[in-house]
Amino acid sequence: MAYFLKKSTNKKGLYLQIYESFYDPARRQTAHRSVEALGYEHELRQAGIADPVAHFKAKVDSMNAERRARKTEERARRVGGSTPERMLGHFPFKALDARLGALGDLRYLQLAGGLRFSVSDLLSELVYARLCAPCSKRRTFHDVPPSMFGSEGFSLDRLYDGMGFLGAEYPKVIEAYNHAIADVWPRETSRTYFDCTNFYFEIDREDELRRKGPSKERRADPIVGMGLLLDADCVPLGMRIYPGNESEKPVLKRAIDEMRRRAGVTGKVVRVADKGLNCADNVADAVLSGDGYIFSKSVKQLPRAELAWVLSDEGWVDVAGVDGQARYSYKKVVGDFEYKVSSGNGKKRAVALPEKRVATYSPKLAKKQLAEINRQIEKARSLRLAAAKKSEYGDSARYVTFTAVDADGEVPDGMQAACPLNREAIERARSLAGYNMIVTSEVNMPASEIYDAYHNLRRIEESFRVMKSQLDARPVYLQKPNSVKGHFLVCYIAVLLLRLLQVKVLGNRYSSEEIVAFARGFRVVEASPRKYVNLSRSSSLLDELERLSGQPLGNYYLKKSEVDAILNTKLDFEATQDGVS
């Protein structure tokens, strides 16, 4: 409100006081209170003040001016560049790191590198920042650590130096984490899942790592390939970075070999991968290594006799879902199937391998594929009406027959291009919708178990999706190859800790989206030097973490000591049961 000079007359004379007006919420009206008692006017004159009323009116005006200036300054400070919010959502990942102890072992990694700062502390800080507020490394440096509790901060030069060092040594970092995890939760490697993806770079020129190749997003930018290996519980086990113009098929063999060497795996491993990695050499390598395989195979490429077997109505077994409706159907056959594998002289030779083949039909997949086929057909129809070039058809070109056009898709002078719809290709695509083939060396494994094992590959797809969307792993703006690898290492460790929390601590009861939402939403704001207001939203996940940590995560007000305790909490892993994907 404001200050004013109160003048009261009594028997002794005129009494002066400075009062303050303010709003009283209890009475819901303006009230007044004394700020300073000045004295009687005649006594003030005797003290040397010639005109006490005018003198103290000037003082009140000055006090009101100072108050207005403070309010203006506070408003300007409120809309400034910094936020009063502080992030706390990384505390469960910090607790996991503390329990594993891998960061302590990584401190020795930098001894030979000559770095004068802790690379392990930098790694953990970048991982937590990626989980709580993903952005570029420059923005991370400027915006994220200053808002995170427990952050020590690094100079930008040290951040880039550390990224390059971590990228050069990323296999050792992954090995350290694998050994630390095995001491807490033994890794189940009897079955491993493997898949590849790539990440694009918005740059003009290629280098030794970022090369132009077949992009998953169908972009023309240079890309980097990543192979991701999961254990039987679908927790990341290994990562391999390779140039974007290389085939992903040889990556499976190198990743498995490296896992065996670094993790000391000696038993049989059943390799599970999608059709993109199904080649004769990968099949042969699995058999020669004493391992097994479960790969998918495109029904479009099957020989005529085998395709007829798949499409026949005989031998199908229906598998019902929880609603009683058919979830999928399968039929199986065991026999010796021919593969052409590479020999030492560079030529191919035919070998026959015992194999179980499981044909499957999914109504849900059929509906999805038919919708995509119809969309491509409609696209082809509209492009025909617009007399589009062949290059503009994209995937819809498979449903069109092009005639009377040159190699560039142009119509030669004096000739009319004929682009009728390819009815035979359309009918064939529709007839194969919903069908899939799974091939495996495990001839004694039940077909339903083979189906479930193969479909657990969705966990890798989920990990890639988390990297690309929730953790903003793309696009990548770093330049040096080792810094690029360091960036993907940070994303890998973030996904690793996320999956450990999801599978091992929380028993697969919460999705990765829910966990990431908690990490980004659990924030506090300082209300006073020793008190914070909790801005997080109530959820069952918050209640579960409160139970496991023993900390008041759901309280609206938190003391500074409670915030420190949350940040350094130890999750009660023994109170949970291991989840199985």
C-alpha positions as CSV (number, residue, x, y, z in Angstrom):
1,M,0.0,0.0,0.0
2,A,1.6,3.3,1.1
3,Y,3.0,5.4,4.0
4,F,1.4,8.5,5.4
5,L,1.9,11.1,8.2
6,K,-0.7,10.8,10.9
7,K,-1.4,13.9,13.0
8,S,-3.2,13.5,16.4
9,T,-4.2,16.4,18.6
10,N,-4.6,16.0,22.4
11,K,-4.2,18.2,25.5
12,K,-0.4,18.3,25.2
13,G,-0.4,19.3,21.5
14,L,0.0,18.0,18.0
15,Y,1.5,14.4,17.9
16,L,3.1,13.1,14.7
17,Q,3.5,9.5,13.6
18,I,4.4,7.7,10.3
19,Y,1.7,5.1,9.5
20,E,1.5,2.4,6.9
21,S,-1.7,1.3,5.2
22,F,-2.0,-2.4,4.1
23,Y,-4.6,-5.0,3.2
24,D,-5.7,-7.2,6.0
25,P,-6.9,-10.6,4.5
26,A,-8.5,-11.6,7.8
27,R,-10.9,-8.6,7.8
28,R,-10.8,-8.3,4.0
29,Q,-10.3,-4.5,4.1
30,T,-7.5,-1.9,4.4
31,A,-5.9,-1.5,7.8
32,H,-3.2,0.8,9.3
33,R,-0.3,0.3,11.6
34,S,2.4,2.5,13.1
35,V,5.8,2.4,11.6
36,E,7.5,5.2,13.5
37,A,6.5,7.5,16.4
38,L,8.0,11.0,15.8
39,G,6.8,13.1,18.8
40,Y,5.0,16.4,19.6
41,E,5.3,19.2,17.1
42,H,6.5,21.8,19.7
43,E,9.2,19.4,21.0
44,L,10.4,18.7,17.5
45,R,10.6,22.5,16.9
46,Q,12.7,22.8,20.1
47,A,15.0,20.1,18.7
48,G,15.8,22.2,15.7
49,I,13.2,21.3,13.1
50,A,11.7,24.5,11.9
51,D,8.6,23.0,10.3
52,P,8.1,19.4,11.5
53,V,5.0,18.7,9.5
54,A,6.6,19.7,6.2
55,H,9.8,17.9,7.1
56,F,8.2,14.6,7.8
57,K,5.8,14.8,4.9
58,A,8.9,15.0,2.7
59,K,10.3,11.9,4.5
60,V,7.0,10.0,3.9
61,D,7.2,10.9,0.2
62,S,10.7,9.6,0.1
63,M,9.7,6.3,1.8
64,N,6.9,5.9,-0.7
65,A,9.3,6.6,-3.6
66,E,11.7,3.9,-2.3
67,R,8.8,1.4,-2.0
68,R,7.7,2.0,-5.6
69,A,11.3,1.5,-6.7
70,R,11.6,-1.8,-4.9
71,K,8.4,-3.1,-6.4
72,T,9.6,-2.1,-9.9
73,E,12.9,-3.9,-9.3
74,E,11.1,-7.0,-8.0
75,R,8.9,-7.1,-11.1
76,A,11.9,-6.7,-13.4
77,R,13.7,-9.5,-11.5
78,R,10.6,-11.8,-11.7
79,V,10.6,-11.7,-15.5
80,G,14.4,-12.1,-15.8
81,G,16.3,-14.8,-17.6
82,S,16.7,-17.2,-14.7
83,T,14.0,-19.4,-13.2
84,P,13.5,-20.0,-9.5
85,E,12.7,-23.7,-10.2
86,R,15.2,-26.4,-9.4
87,M,15.2,-29.9,-10.8
88,L,15.1,-32.9,-8.5
89,G,13.8,-35.6,-10.9
90,H,17.2,-37.1,-11.4
91,F,17.5,-38.4,-7.9
92,P,16.4,-42.1,-8.6
93,F,19.0,-42.3,-11.4
94,K,21.6,-40.8,-9.1
95,A,20.7,-43.5,-6.5
96,L,21.1,-46.2,-9.1
97,D,24.5,-44.9,-10.1
98,A,25.5,-44.8,-6.4
99,R,24.3,-48.4,-5.9
100,L,26.1,-49.7,-9.0
101,G,29.4,-48.0,-8.3
102,A,30.5,-47.8,-12.0
103,L,31.3,-44.1,-11.8
104,G,33.9,-44.9,-9.1
105,D,35.7,-47.3,-11.4
106,L,35.5,-44.9,-14.3
107,R,37.7,-42.4,-12.3
108,Y,40.7,-44.5,-13.2
109,L,39.9,-44.3,-16.9
110,Q,41.1,-40.7,-17.2
111,L,44.6,-41.3,-15.6
112,A,46.2,-41.9,-19.0
113,G,44.2,-39.1,-20.6
114,G,45.8,-36.2,-18.7
115,L,42.5,-34.6,-18.0
116,R,42.4,-32.4,-14.8
117,F,38.7,-32.8,-14.1
118,S,36.5,-35.7,-13.2
119,V,35.2,-37.3,-16.4
120,S,32.9,-39.6,-14.5
121,D,31.2,-36.6,-12.8
122,L,30.8,-35.0,-16.2
123,L,29.3,-38.1,-17.6
124,S,26.7,-38.5,-14.8
125,E,25.8,-34.8,-15.0
126,L,25.2,-35.0,-18.8
127,V,23.2,-38.2,-18.3
128,Y,20.9,-36.7,-15.7
129,A,20.6,-33.5,-17.8
130,R,19.6,-35.6,-20.8
131,L,16.9,-37.4,-18.7
132,C,15.5,-34.2,-17.1
133,A,15.9,-31.6,-19.8
134,P,17.4,-32.8,-23.1
135,C,18.9,-30.1,-25.4
136,S,22.1,-29.3,-27.2
137,K,25.4,-29.5,-25.3
138,R,25.8,-25.7,-25.4
139,R,22.3,-25.2,-24.1
140,T,22.9,-27.9,-21.5
141,F,25.9,-26.1,-20.3
142,H,24.1,-22.7,-20.0
143,D,20.7,-23.8,-18.8
144,V,20.4,-27.2,-17.2
145,P,23.2,-27.8,-14.6
146,P,22.5,-24.4,-12.9
147,S,18.9,-25.6,-12.4
148,M,19.8,-29.0,-11.1
149,F,20.4,-29.8,-7.4
150,G,23.8,-31.3,-6.8
151,S,25.3,-30.0,-10.0
152,E,29.0,-29.0,-9.7
153,G,29.2,-27.5,-13.2
154,F,31.9,-27.6,-15.8
155,S,33.4,-25.1,-18.2
156,L,32.2,-25.4,-21.8
157,D,35.8,-26.3,-22.9
158,R,35.9,-29.1,-20.4
159,L,32.5,-30.3,-21.5
160,Y,33.6,-30.7,-25.1
161,D,37.0,-32.2,-24.1
162,G,35.3,-34.7,-21.9
163,M,32.8,-35.6,-24.6
164,G,35.6,-36.4,-27.0
165,F,37.4,-38.5,-24.4
166,L,34.3,-40.5,-23.5
167,G,33.5,-41.0,-27.1
168,A,37.0,-42.5,-27.8
169,E,36.6,-44.8,-24.8
170,Y,32.9,-45.6,-25.0
171,P,33.3,-49.4,-25.2
172,K,35.2,-49.3,-21.9
173,V,32.5,-47.2,-20.2
174,I,29.8,-49.7,-21.3
175,E,32.0,-52.5,-20.0
176,A,32.4,-50.8,-16.6
177,Y,28.6,-50.4,-16.3
178,N,28.0,-54.1,-17.4
179,H,30.3,-55.4,-14.7
180,A,28.8,-53.1,-12.1
181,I,25.2,-54.2,-13.1
182,A,26.2,-57.9,-13.0
183,D,27.3,-57.5,-9.3
184,V,23.8,-56.3,-8.4
185,W,21.6,-58.1,-10.9
186,P,23.2,-61.1,-12.8
187,R,22.7,-60.5,-16.5
188,E,20.6,-63.1,-18.4
189,T,22.4,-63.5,-21.7
190,S,20.9,-66.9,-22.8
191,R,18.8,-64.8,-25.2
192,T,19.9,-61.4,-26.7
193,Y,18.0,-59.0,-28.8
194,F,19.7,-56.9,-31.5
195,D,18.6,-54.2,-33.9
196,C,20.1,-51.2,-35.7
197,T,19.0,-47.6,-36.5
198,N,20.6,-44.4,-37.7
199,F,20.7,-40.8,-36.8
200,Y,20.9,-37.9,-39.2
201,F,23.2,-34.9,-39.2
202,E,22.2,-31.5,-40.7
203,I,25.6,-31.0,-42.4
204,D,26.6,-30.6,-46.0
205,R,29.9,-32.7,-46.1
206,E,30.5,-36.2,-45.1
207,D,33.4,-37.4,-42.9
208,E,34.8,-40.7,-41.9
209,L,31.9,-41.4,-39.5
210,R,28.9,-39.4,-40.9
211,R,28.3,-40.9,-44.3
212,K,25.3,-40.9,-46.6
213,G,23.3,-44.1,-46.5
214,P,19.8,-45.5,-46.2
215,S,18.2,-43.3,-43.5
216,K,15.3,-44.5,-41.4
217,E,13.7,-41.1,-41.9
218,R,14.5,-41.3,-45.6
219,R,16.5,-38.1,-45.4
220,A,19.5,-37.3,-47.7
221,D,21.6,-35.9,-44.8
222,P,24.8,-37.8,-43.7
223,I,23.9,-40.4,-41.0
224,V,25.6,-42.5,-38.3
225,G,24.5,-46.1,-37.6
226,M,23.9,-47.5,-34.1
227,G,23.5,-51.2,-33.2
228,L,21.9,-51.9,-29.8
229,L,22.1,-55.2,-28.0
230,L,19.7,-56.1,-25.1
231,D,19.9,-59.0,-22.7
232,A,17.0,-61.4,-22.0
233,D,15.4,-58.9,-19.7
234,C,15.6,-56.3,-22.5
235,V,18.1,-54.2,-20.5
236,P,20.8,-52.6,-22.8
237,L,23.9,-54.8,-22.9
238,G,26.0,-53.1,-25.6
239,M,26.1,-50.4,-28.3
240,R,28.2,-50.1,-31.5
241,I,28.6,-47.0,-33.6
242,Y,29.5,-47.4,-37.2
243,P,29.6,-45.2,-40.4
244,G,26.2,-44.5,-42.0
245,N,27.2,-46.0,-45.4
246,E,28.1,-49.4,-44.0
247,S,25.7,-52.3,-44.0
248,E,24.1,-53.1,-40.6
249,K,24.3,-56.9,-41.2
250,P,28.0,-57.4,-40.1
251,V,27.4,-55.3,-37.0
252,L,25.5,-58.2,-35.3
253,K,28.5,-60.5,-35.4
254,R,30.9,-57.8,-34.1
255,A,28.5,-56.8,-31.3
256,I,28.1,-60.4,-30.1
257,D,31.8,-61.1,-30.3
258,E,32.6,-57.9,-28.3
259,M,30.0,-58.8,-25.7
260,R,31.5,-62.2,-25.2
261,R,35.0,-60.8,-24.8
262,R,34.2,-57.9,-22.5
263,A,31.5,-59.6,-20.4
264,G,33.1,-63.1,-20.2
265,V,30.0,-64.8,-21.7
266,T,30.8,-68.4,-22.6
267,G,27.4,-70.2,-22.9
268,K,25.0,-70.4,-25.8
269,V,23.3,-67.2,-26.8
270,V,20.2,-67.2,-28.9
271,R,20.4,-64.1,-31.2
272,V,17.1,-62.4,-31.9
273,A,16.9,-59.9,-34.7
274,D,14.6,-58.5,-37.4
275,K,14.6,-59.4,-41.1
276,G,17.1,-56.6,-41.8
277,L,19.8,-58.6,-40.1
278,N,18.7,-62.0,-41.5
279,C,21.4,-63.0,-43.9
280,A,23.1,-66.4,-44.6
281,D,26.4,-65.2,-43.1
282,N,24.7,-64.2,-39.8
283,V,22.9,-67.5,-39.6
284,A,26.1,-69.4,-40.3
285,D,28.1,-67.4,-37.8
286,A,25.5,-68.1,-35.1
287,V,25.7,-71.9,-35.8
288,L,29.5,-72.0,-36.0
289,S,29.8,-70.0,-32.8
290,G,27.6,-72.6,-30.9
291,D,24.8,-70.1,-30.6
292,G,21.2,-70.0,-31.9
293,Y,19.1,-67.5,-33.7
294,I,15.6,-66.3,-34.1
295,F,15.2,-64.1,-37.2
296,S,12.2,-62.9,-39.1
297,K,12.0,-63.5,-42.9
298,S,9.9,-61.6,-45.4
299,V,7.1,-63.8,-46.8
300,K,7.4,-61.8,-50.1
301,Q,10.7,-63.4,-50.8
302,L,9.7,-67.0,-50.1
303,P,9.9,-69.6,-52.9
304,R,6.6,-70.4,-54.5
305,A,6.1,-73.8,-52.8
306,E,6.8,-72.4,-49.3
307,L,4.6,-69.3,-49.9
308,A,1.8,-71.6,-51.0
309,W,2.2,-73.5,-47.7
310,V,2.0,-70.2,-45.7
311,L,-1.2,-69.1,-47.5
312,S,-3.0,-72.4,-47.3
313,D,-5.8,-72.8,-44.8
314,E,-4.4,-76.0,-43.3
315,G,-2.4,-76.4,-40.1
316,W,-3.2,-73.0,-38.4
317,V,-3.4,-72.8,-34.6
318,D,-5.2,-69.8,-33.0
319,V,-3.7,-68.1,-30.0
320,A,-6.3,-66.1,-28.0
321,G,-5.7,-62.8,-26.2
322,V,-6.9,-61.8,-22.8
323,D,-10.2,-60.7,-24.3
324,G,-10.8,-64.2,-25.8
325,Q,-10.4,-63.0,-29.4
326,A,-7.7,-64.4,-31.7
327,R,-4.4,-62.5,-31.0
328,Y,-2.5,-64.3,-33.8
329,S,-2.4,-67.7,-35.5
330,Y,0.6,-69.8,-36.4
331,K,1.7,-72.9,-38.3
332,K,5.1,-74.6,-38.1
333,V,7.4,-76.9,-40.0
334,V,10.9,-78.4,-39.2
335,G,13.3,-79.3,-42.0
336,D,16.7,-78.7,-43.6
337,F,16.8,-75.4,-45.4
338,E,19.5,-74.3,-47.8
339,Y,21.7,-71.2,-47.2
340,K,24.4,-69.8,-49.4
341,V,27.3,-68.6,-47.2
342,S,30.6,-66.9,-47.9
343,S,33.6,-69.2,-48.2
344,G,37.3,-68.3,-47.7
345,N,37.9,-67.7,-51.4
346,G,35.1,-65.0,-51.6
347,K,32.6,-67.3,-53.3
348,K,29.3,-68.6,-52.0
349,R,28.6,-72.2,-51.2
350,A,25.3,-73.9,-50.3
351,V,24.8,-75.5,-46.9
352,A,21.7,-77.1,-45.5
353,L,20.9,-76.3,-41.9
354,P,18.2,-77.8,-39.6
355,E,15.7,-75.1,-38.9
356,K,12.1,-74.5,-37.6
357,R,10.0,-72.1,-39.5
358,V,7.0,-70.5,-37.9
359,A,4.5,-68.7,-40.1
360,T,2.2,-66.3,-38.3
361,Y,-0.9,-64.3,-39.1
362,S,-1.9,-61.3,-37.0
363,P,-5.3,-59.6,-37.6
364,K,-4.0,-56.4,-36.1
365,L,-0.9,-56.4,-38.4
366,A,-3.1,-57.1,-41.4
367,K,-5.4,-54.1,-40.6
368,K,-2.4,-51.9,-40.3
369,Q,-0.7,-53.1,-43.5
370,L,-3.9,-52.9,-45.5
371,A,-4.4,-49.3,-44.4
372,E,-0.9,-48.5,-45.6
373,I,-1.4,-50.3,-48.9
374,N,-4.6,-48.4,-49.6
375,R,-2.9,-45.1,-48.7
376,Q,-0.1,-45.8,-51.2
377,I,-2.6,-46.8,-53.9
378,E,-4.6,-43.6,-53.5
379,K,-1.3,-41.6,-53.6
380,A,-0.4,-43.4,-56.9
381,R,-3.8,-42.5,-58.3
382,S,-3.4,-38.9,-57.5
383,L,0.1,-38.7,-58.9
384,R,-1.1,-40.4,-62.2
385,L,-3.7,-37.7,-62.6
386,A,-1.1,-35.0,-62.1
387,A,1.3,-36.6,-64.6
388,A,4.0,-36.8,-61.9
389,K,7.5,-38.0,-62.5
390,K,8.5,-41.5,-61.5
391,S,10.8,-40.2,-58.9
392,E,7.9,-38.5,-57.1
393,Y,6.0,-41.8,-56.5
394,G,8.3,-43.1,-53.7
395,D,6.9,-46.3,-52.2
396,S,3.7,-46.1,-54.1
397,A,5.7,-46.8,-57.3
398,R,5.4,-50.5,-56.5
399,Y,1.7,-50.4,-57.4
400,V,2.2,-48.7,-60.8
401,T,3.6,-50.0,-64.1
402,F,5.7,-47.4,-65.9
403,T,6.1,-47.5,-69.6
404,A,7.3,-45.1,-72.3
405,V,9.5,-43.1,-70.0
406,D,13.2,-42.7,-69.9
407,A,15.6,-43.5,-67.1
408,D,15.0,-40.2,-65.4
409,G,11.2,-40.7,-65.4
410,E,10.7,-38.1,-68.0
411,V,8.3,-38.5,-71.0
412,P,10.3,-38.5,-74.3
413,D,9.3,-36.0,-77.0
414,G,6.2,-37.1,-78.9
415,M,5.4,-39.9,-76.5
416,Q,2.7,-40.2,-73.9
417,A,3.6,-42.0,-70.7
418,A,1.3,-44.8,-69.6
419,C,1.2,-45.4,-65.8
420,P,-1.6,-47.9,-65.2
421,L,-2.1,-49.3,-61.7
422,N,-0.4,-52.7,-61.3
423,R,-3.4,-54.8,-60.3
424,E,-1.3,-57.9,-59.8
425,A,1.1,-56.2,-57.4
426,I,-1.8,-54.7,-55.5
427,E,-3.6,-58.0,-55.1
428,R,-0.4,-59.8,-54.1
429,A,0.4,-57.1,-51.4
430,R,-3.2,-57.4,-50.0
431,S,-3.1,-61.2,-50.0
432,L,0.2,-61.1,-47.9
433,A,-1.0,-58.5,-45.4
434,G,-0.7,-59.7,-41.8
435,Y,1.6,-62.6,-42.6
436,N,5.1,-63.0,-41.2
437,M,7.8,-65.8,-41.1
438,I,10.1,-66.5,-38.1
439,V,13.0,-68.8,-38.7
440,T,15.1,-70.3,-35.8
441,S,17.7,-72.8,-35.0
442,E,15.8,-73.8,-31.8
443,V,13.8,-76.6,-33.4
444,N,12.6,-77.8,-29.9
445,M,11.4,-74.5,-28.7
446,P,7.5,-74.2,-28.7
447,A,6.2,-72.0,-31.5
448,S,4.4,-69.7,-29.0
449,E,7.7,-69.1,-27.2
450,I,9.4,-68.4,-30.5
451,Y,6.7,-65.8,-31.3
452,D,7.0,-64.1,-27.9
453,A,10.8,-64.0,-28.1
454,Y,10.8,-62.4,-31.5
455,H,8.1,-59.8,-30.5
456,N,10.2,-58.7,-27.6
457,L,12.2,-56.9,-30.2
458,R,9.7,-54.1,-29.6
459,R,11.8,-53.3,-26.5
460,I,14.7,-52.3,-28.7
461,E,12.3,-50.2,-30.9
462,E,11.1,-48.6,-27.6
463,S,14.7,-47.9,-26.6
464,F,15.4,-46.2,-30.0
465,R,12.1,-44.3,-29.7
466,V,13.1,-43.1,-26.3
467,M,16.5,-42.0,-27.6
468,K,15.2,-40.2,-30.6
469,S,12.1,-38.5,-29.1
470,Q,12.2,-38.3,-25.3
471,L,15.9,-37.9,-25.0
472,D,16.3,-35.8,-28.2
473,A,19.3,-37.7,-29.5
474,R,18.6,-36.3,-33.0
475,P,19.4,-34.2,-34.9
476,V,23.0,-34.1,-33.7
477,Y,25.1,-30.9,-34.1
478,L,28.5,-32.1,-32.8
479,Q,31.3,-32.2,-35.3
480,K,34.2,-34.3,-34.2
481,P,33.7,-38.1,-34.5
482,N,34.7,-38.9,-30.9
483,S,32.3,-36.1,-29.6
484,V,29.5,-37.7,-31.7
485,K,30.3,-41.0,-30.1
486,G,30.4,-39.4,-26.7
487,H,26.9,-37.9,-27.3
488,F,25.5,-41.4,-28.1
489,L,27.2,-42.8,-25.1
490,V,25.4,-40.3,-22.9
491,C,22.1,-41.3,-24.6
492,Y,22.9,-45.0,-24.1
493,I,23.7,-44.6,-20.4
494,A,20.5,-42.6,-20.0
495,V,18.4,-45.4,-21.6
496,L,20.3,-48.0,-19.5
497,L,19.5,-46.3,-16.2
498,L,15.9,-45.7,-17.3
499,R,15.5,-49.4,-18.2
500,L,17.1,-50.6,-15.0
501,L,14.8,-48.4,-13.0
502,Q,11.8,-49.6,-15.0
503,V,12.6,-53.3,-15.1
504,K,14.7,-54.1,-12.0
505,V,13.5,-51.5,-9.4
506,L,9.9,-50.8,-10.5
507,G,9.1,-54.3,-11.8
508,N,7.8,-53.2,-15.2
509,R,4.8,-51.6,-13.7
510,Y,5.4,-48.2,-15.3
511,S,6.2,-47.2,-18.8
512,S,9.3,-45.3,-19.9
513,E,7.1,-42.3,-20.8
514,E,5.8,-42.2,-17.2
515,I,9.3,-42.4,-15.7
516,V,10.6,-39.6,-18.0
517,A,7.6,-37.5,-17.2
518,F,8.3,-37.9,-13.5
519,A,12.0,-37.0,-14.0
520,R,11.1,-33.8,-15.9
521,G,8.2,-32.8,-13.6
522,F,9.7,-33.3,-10.2
523,R,10.8,-29.8,-9.4
524,V,10.8,-27.4,-6.4
525,V,11.0,-23.7,-6.0
526,E,12.7,-21.8,-3.2
527,A,10.0,-20.1,-1.0
528,S,12.5,-18.9,1.7
529,P,16.1,-19.6,2.5
530,R,15.2,-22.9,4.3
531,K,11.9,-23.9,2.7
532,Y,10.9,-25.2,-0.8
533,V,7.6,-25.7,-2.5
534,N,7.1,-29.0,-4.3
535,L,5.8,-28.4,-7.9
536,S,5.5,-32.1,-8.9
537,R,2.1,-33.6,-9.7
538,S,0.7,-36.5,-7.7
539,S,1.0,-39.9,-9.4
540,S,1.2,-43.6,-8.5
541,L,4.8,-43.5,-9.6
542,L,5.6,-40.7,-7.1
543,D,3.9,-42.7,-4.4
544,E,6.0,-45.8,-5.3
545,L,9.3,-43.9,-5.3
546,E,8.3,-42.3,-2.0
547,R,7.8,-45.8,-0.5
548,L,11.1,-47.1,-1.9
549,S,13.1,-44.0,-0.9
550,G,11.5,-43.3,2.5
551,Q,11.5,-39.6,1.6
552,P,8.5,-37.2,1.7
553,L,8.3,-36.8,-2.1
554,G,4.6,-35.9,-2.0
555,N,4.8,-33.1,0.6
556,Y,3.9,-29.7,-0.6
557,Y,6.6,-28.0,1.6
558,L,10.1,-29.4,1.8
559,K,12.9,-28.3,4.1
560,K,16.4,-27.7,2.8
561,S,17.5,-30.8,4.8
562,E,14.7,-32.9,3.2
563,V,15.7,-31.8,-0.3
564,D,19.3,-32.8,0.4
565,A,18.1,-36.1,1.7
566,I,16.0,-36.8,-1.5
567,L,19.0,-35.9,-3.7
568,N,21.2,-38.4,-1.8
569,T,18.6,-41.1,-1.2
570,K,19.2,-44.8,-1.5
571,L,16.4,-46.7,-3.1
572,D,15.4,-49.9,-1.3
573,F,16.2,-52.4,-4.2
574,E,15.6,-55.4,-1.9
575,A,12.0,-54.3,-1.4
576,T,11.3,-55.0,-5.1
577,Q,11.2,-58.1,-7.3
578,D,13.0,-58.2,-10.6
579,G,10.6,-57.5,-13.5
580,V,10.7,-59.6,-16.6
581,S,9.8,-58.0,-19.9
